[in-house]
């Protein structure tokens, strides 16, 4: 039975290896509400000083009216942006 499992893993290795390149070492999630300047500084700092690991940046915006969403979209296109219509905490 163990040999069969090894065979199956060996057969599916190219598929698994292709998927592994997308696995992150770290997910950084920032919840934001009307703090566009602080958010910009925070994202700049993370990008400038985070190296040698696979990471993703996720910003959850809780209905900001201060241009936070526009800043993320225009200045940080690689950031995953989740937009809530209102502040849900």
N, C-alpha and C positions, 0 to 999 in steps of 0.2 A: 504494500500500500504506500509506503514512503517513497518508493521509486516512482510510482505513478504521480504522486504529488510533485516531485521534483521535475518530472517530465512536463507536466502541465505548466509549472512555473517557467521552465526554460522555453516552452513554446510561446508563452504570452509575454516574455521579457521585453520585446520591442514595444509592445503596447504599454506595459508598465513603465518602462524607461521614458517613453514619450510623455507620460502623465507626470512623472516625478519632477520634471523640469518646472512645472507650474506650482509645486507645493512650496508654500512660504515657510520660512523660519519664524517669521514674526508678522503679525497683523496689528497695525496701530490704528486704533479707532478713536476719533476725536468727535465729541458731541459739541455742537456750536449753536449759539443763539446771540446774534447781534454783537459779535466781537471780531469784526473783520480785520482790524490791525493786529490784534493778538493772534488770530488764526494764521494770518500771512507770516508773521514772525515765527510761529510754531512750525509751520510747514517748511519754511526756509531752513530752519535749524535742523529739523529731522533729515531733510534731503542733504544738507551740507555735511552732517556728521555721522550718518548711518552708512557704513560700508561693510563689505565682506560678508553680508548675509542677504538672503532673499527676503524682502519685506514688501508689504503692501500698505498703502495709506488709505484709510476710509474716513470720510468726513460725513457725519450725519448733521444736517442743518435743520433746525427746528423753526422754520418759518421766519428767518431773519429778514429784516427790512433795511439793512445797512450796506448791502452790496456784497455780503460774504459769498453768496452763491456765484456771482459774476466773477469775483476774484479767483475762486477755486477753478471755475471753468476756463478762464482766460490765462491764468498764470501757472496752474498746476493741472494740466490735462491728463496726467497719469494717475491722479488721485480719483478714487472711486467716490462719487458723490451721491448721497441719498438725501433727497429733499422732502421734508415733511411740510405740509401746508401750515401747520400750527405748532406751537411749542408743546411737545408731548413729554418733555422731561428727559 
